[in-house]
Amino acid sequence: MAIGIDRVYQKVLAIANKEQRGYITPIEFNLYANQAQMSIYEGYFYDLDQALRARGNETFSSDKVDIIEQKLQIFERIDGLVQIARNYAVANDAISRGLKLPDYIYRVKKIERQNVYGTDSDLMRATLETLDEALLAASMPPSKPIDYDNNSFEADIDDLVEERNEEIPGTFFSPGADCEILNISEFLNVRKFSSRKTFQKISPNAERPIANVTNNIVRVVDNHIGQVVAPTLIIYYKIPRKVEWGYNVVGENALYDQTKATNFELHESEASRLVYEILQLAGISMGKELYPIGSQEEAKTVQQQKI
């Protein structure tokens, strides 16, 4: 359930007025609200890292890792092969070629390769082969060009989906091979040495692919020659939508308009924390004592969550 933005704004105004610290305009509030949401959201990943290092418990409703993952699952999404073919452009940088991540992806959680099967296998495999060929084309020298247009997928994918809908419903994906996501140094080292015969037994293969995400470009290798191929499934956390307290100006007053509003996407349990984060930001901006009020209350909330 989303956190209503008007509820948060009214609480912020009530506390600010109670402390006689001035008025926070809708424009200011919207700026603080978006910054507060992103700050809390980014904090989840650091909190999860800490929670994974600590000893948990077997109670789903109170285990720290489970609690954080429940908050993160609101933003968790999956792009399959069709979405990858439509939304990820082939890119080439100083490191290597790969597929450019769309702007809606915040953090990549998991990457898979070779998980095409079922009644759709022929159709999906054809799409995968086209993607792999496009990546190969991006790596070829000018003397050996392969024609490829990033926009050429659109019609092909539309035909694929239409053809699929005419068939007996099948399954697009099996539990494919999980890619081991490496940092760029590890990734380049594995590619460099995997082509040597002495290292081929431990080099990437279809059952043990590797991946890297650098410069917002995803690269996958599932072969001993180091050829970059396309992922077939990416699980990721999306960027939270921009929140806004929508309003109409009547006379000199801003009146809330629900039809123009966008609520927070954060978990309901973060409502109080949002209020104090926004008060903290407003206090810094206004140079008044809202900052200690917000920071003290936020500290209490965070401390309670980490006890």
C-alpha contacts under 8 A as a table, 3 or more apart, distances in Angstrom:
res1	aa1	res2	aa2	distance
1	M	265	E	7.98
1	M	267	H	6.93
1	M	268	E	6.32
2	A	263	N	6.33
2	A	264	F	5.78
2	A	265	E	5.21
2	A	266	L	6.47
2	A	267	H	6.71
2	A	268	E	6.41
3	I	7	R	7.85
3	I	8	V	7.88
3	I	263	N	5.99
3	I	264	F	5.15
3	I	265	E	6.65
3	I	266	L	6.72
3	I	267	H	7.20
3	I	268	E	5.68
3	I	271	A	6.45
4	G	7	R	5.42
4	G	8	V	6.70
4	G	263	N	5.14
4	G	264	F	6.54
5	I	8	V	5.20
5	I	9	Y	6.18
5	I	243	V	7.62
5	I	244	E	7.32
5	I	245	W	6.13
5	I	261	A	7.56
5	I	262	T	7.09
5	I	263	N	4.92
5	I	264	F	6.31
6	D	9	Y	5.01
6	D	10	Q	6.08
6	D	245	W	6.51
6	D	256	Y	7.51
7	R	10	Q	5.34
7	R	11	K	6.38
8	V	11	K	5.23
8	V	12	V	6.22
8	V	271	A	7.00
8	V	274	L	7.38
8	V	275	V	5.97
9	Y	12	V	5.06
9	Y	13	L	6.15
9	Y	29	F	7.35
9	Y	245	W	7.88
9	Y	275	V	7.75
10	Q	13	L	5.10
10	Q	14	A	6.02
11	K	14	A	5.00
11	K	15	I	6.25
11	K	275	V	6.87
12	V	15	I	5.40
12	V	16	A	6.15
12	V	275	V	5.80
12	V	276	Y	7.85
12	V	278	I	7.44
12	V	279	L	6.57
13	L	16	A	5.04
13	L	17	N	5.91
13	L	23	Y	7.04
13	L	24	I	6.91
14	A	17	N	5.21
14	A	18	K	6.00
15	I	18	K	5.01
15	I	19	E	6.25
16	A	19	E	5.32
16	A	20	Q	6.08
16	A	21	R	5.32
16	A	22	G	6.40
16	A	23	Y	7.06
16	A	279	L	7.80
16	A	290	L	7.16
17	N	20	Q	4.70
17	N	21	R	6.15
17	N	22	G	6.43
17	N	23	Y	7.18
18	K	21	R	7.79
21	R	288	K	6.84
21	R	289	E	7.33
21	R	290	L	7.00
24	I	28	E	6.21
24	I	29	F	6.27
24	I	282	A	7.51
25	T	28	E	5.20
25	T	29	F	6.06
26	P	29	F	4.94
26	P	30	N	6.07
26	P	245	W	6.66
26	P	254	A	7.74
27	I	30	N	5.27
27	I	31	L	6.49
28	E	31	L	5.24
28	E	32	Y	6.28
28	E	282	A	7.99
29	F	32	Y	5.10
29	F	33	A	5.81
29	F	245	W	7.84
29	F	278	I	7.58
30	N	33	A	5.00
30	N	34	N	6.26
30	N	243	V	6.95
30	N	244	E	5.48
30	N	245	W	6.31
31	L	34	N	5.55
31	L	35	Q	6.39
32	Y	35	Q	5.13
32	Y	36	A	5.96
32	Y	278	I	5.53
32	Y	281	L	6.26
32	Y	282	A	7.02
33	A	36	A	5.11
33	A	37	Q	6.15
33	A	243	V	7.05
33	A	244	E	7.94
33	A	274	L	7.57
33	A	278	I	6.11
34	N	37	Q	5.16
34	N	38	M	6.29
34	N	242	K	6.36
34	N	243	V	6.02
35	Q	38	M	5.28
35	Q	39	S	6.12
36	A	39	S	5.05
36	A	40	I	6.23
36	A	274	L	6.36
36	A	277	E	5.71
36	A	278	I	6.08
37	Q	40	I	5.32
37	Q	41	Y	6.07
37	Q	264	F	7.40
37	Q	266	L	7.30
37	Q	274	L	7.05
38	M	41	Y	4.95
38	M	42	E	5.97
38	M	240	P	7.51
39	S	42	E	5.32
39	S	43	G	6.18
40	I	43	G	5.04
40	I	44	Y	6.66
41	Y	44	Y	5.44
41	Y	45	F	7.69
41	Y	266	L	7.67
42	E	45	F	5.91
42	E	46	Y	7.36
43	G	46	Y	5.32
43	G	47	D	6.08
44	Y	47	D	4.99
44	Y	48	L	5.96
44	Y	68	I	6.50
44	Y	72	L	7.33
45	F	48	L	5.08
45	F	49	D	6.33
46	Y	49	D	5.10
46	Y	50	Q	6.41
47	D	50	Q	5.14
47	D	51	A	6.07
47	D	68	I	7.53
48	L	51	A	4.96
48	L	52	L	6.08
48	L	65	V	6.19
48	L	68	I	6.31
48	L	69	E	7.78
49	D	52	L	5.33
49	D	53	R	6.64
50	Q	53	R	5.32
50	Q	54	A	6.62
51	A	54	A	5.19
51	A	55	R	7.71
51	A	56	G	7.63
51	A	64	K	6.01
51	A	65	V	5.64
52	L	55	R	7.50
52	L	56	G	7.87
52	L	65	V	6.46
56	G	63	D	5.77
56	G	64	K	6.65
56	G	65	V	7.34
57	N	60	F	7.95
57	N	62	S	7.78
57	N	63	D	5.51
58	E	63	D	6.89
59	T	62	S	5.62
59	T	63	D	5.73
60	F	63	D	5.53
60	F	66	D	6.11
60	F	67	I	7.81
61	S	66	D	7.22
61	S	67	I	6.88
62	S	66	D	7.40
62	S	67	I	6.67
63	D	66	D	5.32
63	D	67	I	6.15
64	K	67	I	5.11
64	K	68	I	6.30
65	V	68	I	5.32
65	V	69	E	6.12
66	D	69	E	5.06
66	D	70	Q	6.04
67	I	70	Q	5.18
67	I	71	K	6.55
68	I	71	K	5.14
68	I	72	L	6.27
69	E	72	L	4.88
69	E	73	Q	5.93
70	Q	73	Q	5.29
70	Q	74	I	7.28
71	K	74	I	6.09
71	K	266	L	7.16
71	K	267	H	5.61
72	L	75	F	5.65
72	L	76	E	6.59
72	L	237	Y	7.68
73	Q	76	E	4.82
74	I	265	E	7.49
74	I	266	L	7.51
74	I	267	H	7.59
75	F	237	Y	5.19
75	F	238	K	5.42
75	F	239	I	7.50
75	F	240	P	7.17
76	E	235	I	7.15
76	E	236	Y	5.74
76	E	237	Y	4.53
76	E	238	K	6.43
77	R	235	I	5.88
77	R	236	Y	5.54
77	R	237	Y	6.10
77	R	238	K	6.79
78	I	233	L	7.14
78	I	234	I	5.80
78	I	235	I	4.53
78	I	236	Y	6.35
79	D	82	V	7.71
79	D	83	Q	5.43
79	D	84	I	6.27
79	D	233	L	5.80
79	D	234	I	5.30
79	D	235	I	6.49
80	G	83	Q	5.46
80	G	84	I	6.14
80	G	232	T	6.07
80	G	233	L	4.61
80	G	234	I	6.63
81	L	84	I	4.96
81	L	85	A	6.05
81	L	124	M	7.41
81	L	127	T	7.81
81	L	128	L	7.35
81	L	231	P	7.69
81	L	232	T	4.99
81	L	233	L	6.10
82	V	85	A	5.19
82	V	86	R	6.21
82	V	157	I	6.82
83	Q	86	R	5.06
83	Q	87	N	5.76
83	Q	88	Y	7.75
84	I	87	N	5.38
84	I	88	Y	5.22
84	I	232	T	7.54
84	I	233	L	7.80
85	A	88	Y	6.05
85	A	89	A	7.86
85	A	127	T	7.52
85	A	131	L	7.03
85	A	153	F	6.54
85	A	157	I	7.65
86	R	89	A	8.00
86	R	153	F	6.39
86	R	154	E	6.29
86	R	157	I	7.39
87	N	101	L	7.96
87	N	102	P	6.34
88	Y	99	L	5.62
88	Y	100	K	5.35
88	Y	101	L	5.73
88	Y	102	P	6.08
89	A	99	L	5.47
89	A	100	K	5.24
89	A	101	L	7.65
89	A	150	N	5.87
90	V	97	R	7.24
90	V	98	G	5.85
90	V	99	L	4.60
90	V	100	K	6.13
90	V	134	A	7.11
90	V	135	L	6.55
90	V	138	A	7.43
90	V	150	N	6.70
91	A	97	R	5.54
91	A	98	G	5.44
91	A	99	L	5.56
91	A	100	K	5.79
91	A	138	A	7.46
91	A	217	I	7.23
92	N	95	I	7.73
92	N	96	S	5.74
92	N	97	R	4.00
92	N	98	G	6.30
92	N	138	A	6.69
92	N	139	S	7.81
93	D	96	S	5.57
93	D	97	R	6.24
96	S	139	S	7.64
97	R	135	L	6.59
97	R	138	A	6.30
97	R	139	S	6.38
97	R	219	R	7.25
97	R	228	V	7.24
98	G	135	L	6.47
98	G	217	I	5.76
98	G	218	V	5.54
98	G	219	R	4.86
98	G	220	V	7.75
98	G	228	V	6.90
98	G	229	V	7.73
98	G	230	A	7.66
99	L	217	I	5.34
99	L	218	V	5.32
99	L	219	R	6.74
99	L	230	A	7.49
100	K	216	N	5.95
100	K	217	I	4.46
100	K	218	V	6.45
101	L	105	I	6.82
101	L	216	N	5.50
101	L	217	I	5.80
101	L	218	V	6.82
102	P	105	I	5.99
103	D	106	Y	7.76
104	Y	238	K	5.63
104	Y	239	I	5.60
105	I	108	V	7.22
105	I	236	Y	6.55
105	I	237	Y	6.21
105	I	238	K	4.63
105	I	239	I	5.95
106	Y	236	Y	7.28
106	Y	237	Y	5.56
106	Y	238	K	4.97
106	Y	239	I	5.02
107	R	236	Y	5.70
107	R	237	Y	5.25
107	R	238	K	7.03
108	V	111	I	7.72
108	V	234	I	7.27
108	V	235	I	6.32
108	V	236	Y	4.28
108	V	237	Y	6.37
109	K	234	I	7.61
109	K	235	I	5.44
109	K	236	Y	4.86
109	K	237	Y	7.01
110	K	178	D	7.36
110	K	179	C	7.48
110	K	181	I	8.00
110	K	234	I	5.80
110	K	235	I	4.97
110	K	236	Y	6.76
111	I	178	D	6.13
111	I	179	C	5.51
111	I	181	I	7.72
111	I	211	A	7.41
111	I	231	P	6.66
111	I	232	T	7.83
111	I	233	L	5.93
111	I	234	I	4.66
111	I	235	I	6.42
112	E	115	N	7.26
112	E	176	G	5.76
112	E	177	A	5.51
112	E	178	D	4.69
112	E	179	C	5.48
112	E	231	P	5.87
112	E	232	T	5.84
112	E	233	L	5.08
112	E	234	I	6.40
113	R	176	G	5.88
113	R	177	A	5.58
113	R	178	D	6.80
113	R	179	C	6.94
113	R	206	A	7.65
113	R	209	P	7.21
113	R	220	V	7.93
113	R	230	A	7.43
113	R	231	P	4.95
113	R	232	T	4.94
113	R	233	L	6.68
114	Q	176	G	5.58
114	Q	177	A	6.46
114	Q	206	A	7.05
114	Q	231	P	7.73
114	Q	232	T	6.29
115	N	173	F	5.18
115	N	174	S	5.05
115	N	175	P	6.21
115	N	176	G	4.04
115	N	177	A	7.01
115	N	232	T	6.52
115	N	233	L	7.83
116	V	120	D	7.81
116	V	121	S	5.68
116	V	124	M	6.61
116	V	125	R	6.68
116	V	172	F	6.09
116	V	173	F	5.09
116	V	174	S	6.43
116	V	176	G	7.75
116	V	232	T	7.68
117	Y	120	D	6.47
117	Y	121	S	4.48
117	Y	171	T	7.03
117	Y	172	F	6.32
117	Y	173	F	6.09
117	Y	174	S	6.56
118	G	121	S	5.29
118	G	170	G	5.81
118	G	171	T	5.55
118	G	172	F	6.70
118	G	173	F	7.82
119	T	122	D	7.53
119	T	167	E	7.94
119	T	168	I	7.31
119	T	169	P	7.35
119	T	170	G	4.98
119	T	171	T	6.88
120	D	123	L	5.42
120	D	124	M	5.91
120	D	164	R	6.82
120	D	170	G	6.09
120	D	171	T	6.81
120	D	172	F	6.08
121	S	124	M	5.21
121	S	125	R	5.65
121	S	172	F	7.34
122	D	125	R	5.16
122	D	126	A	6.17
123	L	126	A	5.31
123	L	127	T	6.62
123	L	160	L	6.45
123	L	164	R	7.78
124	M	127	T	5.09
124	M	128	L	6.23
124	M	160	L	7.97
124	M	172	F	7.59
125	R	128	L	4.93
125	R	129	E	6.05
126	A	129	E	5.13
126	A	130	T	6.28
127	T	130	T	5.10
127	T	131	L	6.36
127	T	157	I	7.83
128	L	131	L	5.10
128	L	132	D	6.19
128	L	230	A	7.07
128	L	232	T	7.49
129	E	132	D	5.04
129	E	133	E	6.08
130	T	133	E	5.08
130	T	134	A	6.18
131	L	134	A	5.02
131	L	135	L	6.34
131	L	229	V	7.67
131	L	230	A	6.15
132	D	135	L	5.13
132	D	136	L	6.23
132	D	228	V	7.79
132	D	229	V	5.13
132	D	230	A	5.66
133	E	136	L	4.95
133	E	137	A	6.08
134	A	137	A	4.96
134	A	138	A	6.34
134	A	146	I	7.96
134	A	148	Y	6.11
135	L	138	A	5.14
135	L	139	S	6.65
135	L	228	V	6.76
135	L	229	V	6.49
135	L	230	A	7.49
136	L	139	S	5.26
136	L	140	M	6.48
136	L	227	Q	7.58
136	L	228	V	7.37
136	L	229	V	7.87
137	A	140	M	5.23
137	A	145	P	6.63
137	A	146	I	5.07
137	A	147	D	7.28
137	A	148	Y	7.17
140	M	143	S	7.96
140	M	144	K	6.03
140	M	145	P	6.21
140	M	146	I	7.56
141	P	144	K	5.58
141	P	145	P	6.64
142	P	145	P	5.40
148	Y	152	S	7.58
149	D	152	S	5.24
149	D	153	F	7.98
150	N	153	F	6.78
151	N	154	E	6.17
152	S	155	A	6.73
152	S	156	D	7.25
153	F	156	D	5.17
153	F	157	I	5.87
154	E	157	I	5.32
154	E	158	D	6.23
155	A	158	D	5.11
155	A	159	D	6.22
156	D	159	D	5.15
156	D	160	L	6.15
157	I	160	L	4.83
157	I	161	V	6.15
158	D	161	V	5.25
158	D	162	E	6.14
159	D	162	E	5.08
159	D	163	E	6.01
160	L	163	E	5.15
160	L	164	R	6.03
161	V	164	R	4.98
161	V	165	N	6.19
162	E	165	N	5.23
162	E	166	E	6.64
163	E	166	E	5.27
163	E	167	E	6.75
164	R	167	E	5.25
164	R	168	I	7.85
164	R	169	P	7.55
165	N	168	I	7.61
165	N	169	P	7.20
171	T	174	S	7.59
173	F	176	G	7.33
177	A	206	A	7.21
177	A	207	E	5.64
177	A	208	R	6.65
177	A	209	P	7.07
178	D	208	R	7.29
178	D	209	P	7.05
179	C	208	R	6.68
179	C	209	P	4.85
179	C	210	I	4.71
179	C	211	A	5.72
179	C	220	V	7.65
180	E	208	R	7.59
180	E	209	P	6.50
180	E	210	I	4.65
180	E	211	A	5.94
181	I	210	I	5.92
181	I	211	A	4.68
181	I	212	N	5.41
181	I	213	V	7.80
182	L	185	S	7.93
182	L	186	E	5.82
182	L	187	F	5.56
182	L	210	I	7.01
182	L	211	A	6.09
182	L	212	N	5.35
183	N	186	E	5.51
183	N	187	F	6.07
183	N	212	N	6.13
183	N	213	V	7.62
184	I	187	F	5.00
184	I	188	L	6.10
184	I	212	N	6.38
184	I	213	V	7.75
184	I	214	T	6.95
185	S	188	L	5.34
185	S	189	N	6.16
186	E	189	N	5.12
186	E	190	V	6.15
187	F	190	V	5.30
187	F	191	R	6.31
187	F	210	I	7.49
187	F	211	A	7.19
187	F	212	N	6.51
188	L	191	R	5.11
188	L	192	K	6.01
189	N	192	K	4.97
189	N	193	F	6.22
190	V	193	F	5.47
190	V	194	S	5.69
190	V	203	S	7.07
191	R	194	S	5.43
191	R	195	S	7.17
191	R	224	H	7.60
191	R	225	I	7.34
191	R	226	G	4.88
192	K	195	S	6.68
192	K	226	G	7.42
193	F	196	R	5.62
193	F	199	F	6.43
193	F	203	S	8.00
194	S	197	K	7.62
194	S	199	F	5.29
194	S	200	Q	5.44
194	S	202	I	7.45
194	S	203	S	4.77
194	S	204	P	7.32
194	S	224	H	5.19
194	S	225	I	6.69
194	S	226	G	7.09
195	S	199	F	7.11
195	S	200	Q	6.46
195	S	203	S	7.76
195	S	224	H	5.25
195	S	225	I	4.97
195	S	226	G	7.00
196	R	199	F	5.51
196	R	200	Q	6.30
197	K	200	Q	5.20
198	T	201	K	7.35
199	F	202	I	5.66
199	F	203	S	6.07
200	Q	203	S	4.81
200	Q	224	H	6.13
203	S	223	N	7.22
203	S	224	H	5.46
204	P	207	E	7.94
204	P	208	R	5.45
204	P	209	P	4.97
204	P	210	I	6.29
204	P	221	V	6.55
204	P	222	D	4.94
204	P	223	N	5.22
204	P	224	H	5.80
205	N	208	R	5.02
205	N	209	P	5.39
205	N	221	V	7.68
205	N	222	D	4.26
205	N	223	N	4.64
205	N	224	H	6.67
206	A	209	P	5.86
206	A	222	D	5.10
206	A	223	N	6.91
207	E	222	D	7.80
208	R	222	D	6.83
209	P	220	V	6.97
209	P	221	V	5.70
209	P	222	D	4.35
209	P	223	N	7.57
210	I	220	V	5.75
210	I	221	V	5.44
210	I	222	D	6.56
211	A	218	V	7.09
211	A	219	R	5.38
211	A	220	V	4.32
211	A	221	V	6.36
212	N	218	V	5.76
212	N	219	R	5.24
212	N	220	V	6.69
213	V	216	N	6.09
213	V	217	I	5.45
213	V	218	V	4.48
213	V	219	R	6.42
214	T	217	I	5.42
214	T	218	V	6.79
219	R	228	V	6.16
219	R	229	V	7.11
219	R	230	A	7.33
219	R	231	P	7.88
220	V	228	V	5.42
220	V	229	V	5.39
220	V	230	A	6.20
220	V	231	P	6.29
221	V	226	G	6.03
221	V	227	Q	6.02
221	V	228	V	4.89
221	V	229	V	5.80
222	D	226	G	7.62
222	D	227	Q	7.70
222	D	228	V	7.74
222	D	229	V	7.32
223	N	226	G	5.91
223	N	227	Q	6.62
224	H	227	Q	7.89
231	P	234	I	7.10
240	P	265	E	6.63
241	R	264	F	7.81
241	R	265	E	7.24
242	K	262	T	7.28
243	V	261	A	7.44
243	V	262	T	4.84
243	V	263	N	5.59
243	V	264	F	5.84
244	E	260	K	7.79
244	E	261	A	5.33
244	E	262	T	4.99
244	E	263	N	6.91
245	W	256	Y	7.17
245	W	257	D	7.91
245	W	260	K	7.46
245	W	261	A	5.04
245	W	262	T	6.67
245	W	263	N	7.87
246	G	256	Y	5.93
246	G	257	D	5.24
246	G	258	Q	6.43
246	G	259	T	7.34
246	G	260	K	4.46
246	G	261	A	4.20
246	G	262	T	7.42
247	Y	254	A	5.84
247	Y	255	L	5.20
247	Y	256	Y	4.34
247	Y	257	D	4.61
247	Y	258	Q	7.72
247	Y	260	K	6.74
247	Y	261	A	7.62
248	N	254	A	5.59
248	N	255	L	5.32
248	N	256	Y	6.60
248	N	257	D	6.45
249	V	252	E	6.46
249	V	253	N	5.54
249	V	254	A	4.49
249	V	255	L	6.16
250	V	253	N	5.37
250	V	254	A	6.31
250	V	255	L	6.84
257	D	260	K	5.61
257	D	261	A	6.52
258	Q	261	A	4.99
266	L	270	E	6.57
267	H	270	E	5.73
267	H	271	A	7.81
268	E	271	A	5.81
269	S	272	S	7.42
270	E	273	R	5.14
270	E	274	L	6.08
271	A	274	L	5.24
271	A	275	V	6.57
272	S	275	V	5.15
272	S	276	Y	6.53
273	R	276	Y	5.27
273	R	277	E	6.02
273	R	298	E	5.93
273	R	301	T	6.88
274	L	277	E	5.05
274	L	278	I	6.09
275	V	278	I	5.32
275	V	279	L	6.23
275	V	294	G	7.83
276	Y	279	L	4.90
276	Y	280	Q	6.02
276	Y	293	I	7.63
276	Y	294	G	4.31
276	Y	295	S	6.80
276	Y	297	E	6.31
276	Y	298	E	5.69
277	E	280	Q	5.07
277	E	281	L	6.34
277	E	294	G	6.10
277	E	295	S	7.22
277	E	298	E	6.72
278	I	281	L	5.08
278	I	282	A	6.01
278	I	294	G	7.47
279	L	282	A	5.00
279	L	283	G	5.94
279	L	290	L	5.77
279	L	291	Y	6.38
279	L	293	I	7.39
279	L	294	G	5.01
280	Q	283	G	5.12
280	Q	284	I	6.37
280	Q	290	L	6.03
280	Q	291	Y	4.19
280	Q	292	P	7.02
280	Q	293	I	7.16
280	Q	294	G	4.45
280	Q	295	S	5.76
281	L	284	I	5.22
281	L	285	S	6.33
281	L	291	Y	6.83
282	A	285	S	5.11
282	A	286	M	5.98
282	A	290	L	6.84
282	A	291	Y	7.11
283	G	286	M	5.12
283	G	287	G	5.68
283	G	288	K	5.29
283	G	289	E	6.01
283	G	290	L	4.23
283	G	291	Y	4.18
283	G	292	P	7.85
283	G	294	G	7.95
284	I	287	G	5.24
284	I	288	K	7.02
284	I	290	L	7.63
284	I	291	Y	5.78
288	K	291	Y	6.86
289	E	292	P	5.82
289	E	293	I	6.73
290	L	293	I	5.08
290	L	294	G	6.05
291	Y	294	G	5.26
291	Y	295	S	5.94
292	P	295	S	5.03
292	P	296	Q	5.76
293	I	296	Q	5.43
293	I	297	E	6.34
294	G	297	E	5.37
294	G	298	E	6.02
295	S	298	E	5.08
295	S	299	A	5.97
296	Q	299	A	5.13
296	Q	300	K	6.39
297	E	300	K	5.14
297	E	301	T	6.42
298	E	301	T	5.08
298	E	302	V	6.15
299	A	302	V	5.17
299	A	303	Q	5.92
300	K	303	Q	5.19
300	K	304	Q	6.14
301	T	304	Q	5.19
301	T	305	Q	6.39
302	V	305	Q	5.12
302	V	306	K	6.36
303	Q	306	K	5.18
303	Q	307	I	6.15
304	Q	307	I	5.45
